[in-house]
Amino acid sequence: MQVEVIYAKPDEVFREQLELPDQASVQAALDTARLWQRFPELDRQTVRFGIYGRLVTGETLLTEHDRIEIYRPLRTRKNRG
């Protein structure tokens, strides 16, 4: 099955199409895309990801044409008051 992995940073967008076996998980897709090696700043334990905007876990099984989105932590500015 074909799926896509996307990770958008402020200055670049990583997008990769993958061909995976049926019943592959989100984690298998991230490993196949070598996400952890390409972006060592991502923490495997805390990174959040989703499929079309819906949060999922690494164990979530994929279906044809799923788009796995890697979410960066939001940065907030301290309120001066």
PyMOL commands that set and color helices and strands:
alter all, ss='L'
color gray80, all
select helices_A, chain A and resi 26-32+35-38
alter helices_A, ss='H'
color red, helices_A
select strands_A, chain A and resi 2-8+13-19+48-51+54-56+67-71
alter strands_A, ss='S'
color yellow, strands_A
deselect
rebuild
show_as cartoon
